[in-house]
């Protein structure tokens, strides 16, 4: 079964890539409605991800919380990611989109202006 394959993969992959396997496993769990398991696997990924992949993991964590309806937690994750990862444009763009999707147009525009100051 799929979970067994992921378990075997995590045992055989290089340590520098384990975070990707944890993330993929979390996505798989989310697809079958196992949100708590997905959170655990995303958390595992966050614990071992190298700095250059941290933004990708934070994006997945925020998207998971938005998917479950916890906009405030998604917003908090993205806020932390903006302060931790600094100038990663993908974090800023997702933050803007989150605000627009949740009907917070003014907040989205403010974030867009901040992002433009950083990335211009």
N, C-alpha and C positions, 0 to 999 in steps of 0.2 A: 504494500500500500504506500501511498504518497508520504505519509509521516515517517515510515520506516526508511524510505529513500533519503529523506532529509536528515534523519539521524545518522545514516551511514555517510552521507556527504560531510556532515560536520566533523565526523571522526577522521575523515581522510583529507580534508582540505587544509591548505597552509594557514597558519594562524592569522596572517595578514588579510585573509579573505573570509574568515568565519563570520564577520559582521554581515556580509552580504547574504550568507546562507540563513542566518537568524532573521534578517529582514524578509527574505523570500518566504521563509516558513511562516512569518507573521502575516504576510499577504495571503498566503494559502489559507490560514486559519480564518482570516477575516472573510474570505470568499465563501466559506461554509458557515458563517455566522458565529464563530467562536471568538467574540470580541476580547474577552478576558485573556484567552490564550495568545491572541495577537498582541495585546499589550505586553504580556510577559516576554514574548519573543523580540518585540521592538526594544524593550528595555535591555534585554541581553545584548542586542546589537549595539545599543548606545554605550554599554559598558566596555565593549572591546573595539569599537570603531577607531581607526586612526583619525587624526585631526582633519585630514583632507576629505574624509567621507562623512564627517559629523553633520554637515548641513543636510545631506540626503536623508540621514536617519531622523533628524529633527523634523524635516518636511513630512515624512511618513507618519511620525507620531502625531503631528498637528492634524494631518488629514484624517487619521483614524478618529481623533476626538471630534472633529467637525462632522464626520460621517455618523457618529453616534449621537450628535445633537448637542454636544458640549462645546459651544462656541467660545465660551469664556476660557476654558482650558486650552483649546486650540490657539486662541489669541495669546494666552500666557506662554505657551510653548514657543510660538513664533517670536514673541517679544524677547524671551530668553535667548533664542537662537540669533536674533539680530545683535544682541549685546555680546554673545559668545563668539560668533563667527564673524562679527564685524561687517565686512563689506560684501558678503556673498549675495549677489544680485537675485539669486533664485529665492532666497528667504524673503527678501524685500518684496519681490513680485507676488509670492504666495500670500504675504501679509496683506498686500493691497487687494488681491482677489478675494481673500476671506472677508474683508470688510465690505466689499461690493456685494458679494453673495449674501451677506447677512443684512443688507440694507443700510449699512453705515457709510453712505457715500462721502460725507464730509471727512470722516476719519480716513477713508481710503485715499482721498485727495491729499490730506495732510501727509500720510505715509509716502505717497508718490512724490510729493515735493521734497521730503527728507531724502528719499532714495536718489532723486535727481541731483541733490546737492553732494551726495557721497560719490555717485557714479559718473558725474560729468567732469 
